[in-house]
Amino acid sequence: MGPEEKGKKVGVYFDDNSGLSFPITFEGQTSPDGEVNYSCESRPFKLEGKMIDGFYPLVLLGSYWYDAGSKVFRFCGSTEMTSELKEDIMKRIPEYFIIGVKIER
């Protein structure tokens, strides 16, 4: 998994063994001095056996945010997510996606 700059967005592509892929795009985050950062990272969900409306979250993909105090872009905090999404990192991530599995009968 790696970002590819596409104009003002970054695309993250997932590829399974059969070659299936799909794009996920993030807007660039801008610092006060105009620097644009397209970085994103992932955090796995704890496998708690809990679902959200029949959906099992597996991984969160989020964009970096600008930390004005340190004057850097960062993505730090929780190393695992819970289905309640109450981790501190959720207060800072400007944009995110949750990838998971929906099981239907």
N, C-alpha and C positions, 0 to 999 in steps of 0.2 A: 504494500500500500504506500503510495507516495503522492504528494501534491504536484500538479502541473498547472503553471500559471496560464490563465486564459483571460487576457485583458484585465478587467477589474475583479475577477473572481479566480478562485482556485478550485480545481476539480480533483476529487479523490475517487479513484476507481478500484473496485474490488473485483477480483478475478477468482473464480473457483476452478476446479480441475477441468470442467467441460468448456471453459472459455467464456462463460456468461459474465458480463460486467455491467455495471450501471454507474452513472456519474452522480456525485453529491457535490454541490458547489457551495463555497463560503465566500462572502464579501471580504475584501481586505479591510483590516483594522488600521486606523490612522492615528499616529501620535500627534501631539500638539504642534510639533515642528514639521509635520507633513510626511513623515516616513510611513510607508504602507507595509504592513506585514500580512502575509497570506498563510502563516503557519497554522496547523491544526494538530491535535493529538487525540488519542483515544483512552478511554477508561473502561475496563470490563465491569459488568454487573456481578454482584454476589449471586451465586446460584441458590436462591432461597426457596425456590419452588412456588414463589408468588407470581401472579400474573396481573397485568393491567388490562381489564376488559378482554380477556382471552389472549392477550399478547404477552409473550415472555421476552423481556428486554435482555439483550446479550452484551451490547457494547454501546457506549456513548462516544460520539465524535464531536469535538468542540473546537472552536477557533480560539486562538490566543487573545488576550486582552492587554491593553496598555496599563501598566502600573505607574502612575504619575509620581509616587513617592520614590521609587527606585529608578524611574526613567528607562524602563525596559518593557518589552513585550514578554508575557509569561503565560504558562499554563501549569499551575501547580495546585496542590491540595490533595484531596482524597485519591487514594490509589484504587479503590473499588467503589462502585455506586450501589445504592439500594433502590428498590422499586419505588420508594417514597420520594426520591430525589430531594432529600433535605440536606445534602452535603453542602458545606460552605462554598465549594467551587461553583455551585449552581447560581450563586449571587453575582458571580463575576463573568461567566462565559456569555459573550454577546450573542452568539449563535451556536446552535447545536442540533444534532440529529441523533436519534436512538434507533439502533438496528437490532432486530430481534426476530422472533418466530411467532407466528399466529397459528395455533392448532385448532382446526375445526373438525367436527365429526360429520 
